[in-house]
Amino acid sequence: GAPAAPLFVNVCAWSRIPAPRAPAQPLPVGAGPLQDVAEAAEHYSVIDVAYNPDVLQRAEEDREEMEHLIHLTLKFVEERCGLTLSRSYTIETFKVKGSLERLQRSLRGEEQAAAPPSQTPGSELTLAELLHSMEVQDSTPEPVLLQDSVKQDNMPLIEEITSTELPEEPSTPLYEMLTVKDANERPVTIELKIELPQVSSVSECDLSISKDDIIIEVSGKYKLELHLPELVDEETTTAVFSKGKRILFITMPIAQPED
């Protein structure tokens, strides 16, 4: 019969996947659905798998770590998708199979999982292992808990991370920054207005200011880093939060040149 369609595994780094807590702890992984692709004369299956960037960095620096990670990835794909994979694989020269947009949509859970290719029990698929360091922006992978049945020294289990376990990705709030000048066109103050609709109290805001930078963070919700157009006096800077409008007003006096 016709040969089985090749299976490509895109392995990528994603900062929202946590690193393993210890060598004996499960290795966290995020994954998209198995997808069947038919393009012109090419027919293949593809699945996207994401690890913490530190995990991939260690694998790229140590051949044994790389082989270990590939082995775990193969076991994960087999158990998640109900496949039997050949341990004969190649690491392709191109960075990603398919478009980066498709990969990001897959890991965000925005595409329906395709049915696995039909196969007879015990049949094998070839695997092309693709490694790249593209950062995926967001994801809501389907919840799956996988236990790796292979028992070896220092062989961690592998565990898929669900969307509820992923850390919140802070967004950049809307803001306006204005430099107020006096009658002689000399800058007097910098006024910053930041819209924080999910904040109910100024106590949620963490403000850090230096002479030329300001950082506002609200845990799990917002983060804003700005380089200031003028040097300011951080000691006399004031901040007022409007509960009704959910807006933070920050007034930063311009630092006066020393005599």
N, C-alpha and C positions, 0 to 999 in steps of 0.2 A: 504494500500500500504506500501512500504518499508519506514522506517523512514528517515527523511532528514539527510544528512551527517552533522556531527558537524562542526562548524566554530571556528577556533582558531585565536585569535588576539595576535600577538607578539607586545608588547609595549616596546620600547627600548629608551634609552637615546642617544642623538646625539648632540654633541657640536655645530654643524653648524646650528642647528635649533635655531633661536633667542628666548629669553624669551619674554613674553608679556611685552609691554612697560608700562602698568598700569593695575590695576584690571579690569577696564571697557573696556580695549582694547581686540581685538581678540586674541585668544590663537593660536600661530603658530604651525603647525603640518606638518610633511612630511609623505608620505605614498607610498607603492608599490602597484602593482595591486593585485586584488583578484585572487588567484590561486586554481585550483581544483587538488587535489593530490590523486592518487590511488596507494597504496603500499601494496603488498601482500593482506592480508585480511582487511587492513585498508583503508577507503575512507573518506577523509575530505577536507574542504576548509580552506585556510589560507590567512591572510592579515597582512602586517607589517606596524606598525604605530610608528613614532618617534617624541619625544618631547624634548625640551631643558632639560638637566640634572637637572637644578634647579627645574623645574616643577615636575619631578618625585620624586626628593628628598623631596619636600614639601608634596607630596601625600603619600609617605611612612612614613612620620612622623605624619600625621594627617588623621584619618580614614574618616572624613567628606570630606577632600580634595580628598582622594582616590576614594570615591564613586562618588564625583562630576566629577573627571577625567574619571572614567569608564563610567559614564552616557554620557559625551560629546563624548567619543570615540565611544560608541554604536551609537549615533546619527550621528556622522561623517561617520561611516561605512555604516549605513542604507542609507544615502542620496548619498554618493559617489557610492555605488554599487547597489542601487535600491532594497534593501532587507528590510524585516520586521523581526526584531530580538526579541526574547524573552528577558525579563529583568531578567531571571533566568540564572545566570552564576556562574562559579567556577574559582578560581585562582589556577592554577595547581602548583604542587611542582617542576616540571622541569622548566629550565630556558627559553628554546626556543623550539618551535615546528618546526621540520625540522632542517637542518644544518645551522650553522651560515653563511657559504658561500652563501647558497641560500638566506638568509635574506639580506645579504649585496648586492648581485646581484639584488635582488628585489628592494631595496631602491635606488640603482644606476640606475635603469631603464634598466637593461641589459637583462631582460626577458620579453617576450610578455605577456600582460595581458590575463589570462585565462577567458573564458566566465563564468558568474555566473552560479551556478548549477540551473537546471530547477526546477521551483517550481510553485505551484498554488498560485493565489493572496491571501494574508493574511496568508500564511503558516509561521511558525516560525522555526528558527534554534536555537539550544542551543549554548551558547558562553562559551568558556574556555578562561579566561583572563590570559595571560602569562606576567609576569613582569620580566625584567632582565636589567642589567646595562651595557650590551655590547656596546662599542662605535662603531658606523658604520663609516667607513673611508670616504666614498664619496657618492654622490647621485645626480641624476637628475630626481626628481619626475615629473610626468606629471602635467601641470598647471591646477589647479582646485580651484575655490573660493567657499567656503561653508559657508552659513549662518545658524547658529543653530536657529531653530524656537522656541525652548523652552524659555519661558520668566520667569525667577526667579531673586530674588535679587542677585546682584553681579555675575550673570551668564554670563561669557564672550561668545562672538561669537567664532567660531573656524574657522581658515583660513589655507588652505593648502599652503605651501610655494613652489613657482616655482623655477626651477633651476637658472633662471636669478636673483632671489632675494637672493639667498644664498651667504654668504660671500665667497670670494676666499680662497682656501686652499693653503697656501704657501708650496712650495716644498723645499727639501734640495738640494742645488746646489752641483755639483761636485767640489772637492777641493783636493789640495795636501799640506801637511805641512812637512817642513824640518827643522831640527835643524842643524845649521852650526857651526862647531867647529874649533878652531885654531890648530896650530901645536902641542900643548900640550894636545889635545883632550878635551879642556875646551869649553863648549858651549858659543858661542858668540852672535848669533842671531837666532830667529825663523822666517822662511820665509813661508808665507801662500799665496797660489795661488788659487783663487776661480773663477770658470767659471760662468758667468752671461749672458747667451745669450739673455735674454729678456730685458736687461738694456742698455740704450743708453747714460746715463750720471751718473757720480758719485754722483750727487745731489740726485738721487733716493735712494741711499744707506744710511742706518742708522747704524752707527758703534758704538758699546759700548765695551770698553775694561777695564779689571782690571788686577791685577798682575798675575792672573792665569786662567782667562776666557776671551773669546771673543765672542761677539754676532753680527752677521751681518743680518740686515733685509731690505728687499725691499718690500714695502707695496703690499700685495696681490700676490706676486710672489715668493719670496724666504725667507727662514729663516735658519740660521746656527748658532748653539751654540757649542762651542768647549772648552774643558778643556785643558789648555796649559801644556806641559810636563815640562816646567821650569818657574820660576818666571821672569816676564819681566818688563821693565821700560816703563810704558804706556805713560809717558810724552814725550819720544823721538821716539815713534812709528810713522812710516810713511806709507801712503797708496797712491798707484798710480793706476789709472784706464786706461786700454788700450781700447780706443773706437773701434779700428779696430778689435781686438781679443775678445772684450767683456770680458776681464779678469781683476779682481781686485788683485793687488799685495800688500801685507801687510808685512812690515819688522818690527819686534819687537826685539829690543836689549835686551839681557839677563840682568836682574837686577844684579848689582855688589854688593857683600856682603859688608856691612858697616864695616869700620875699628873700 
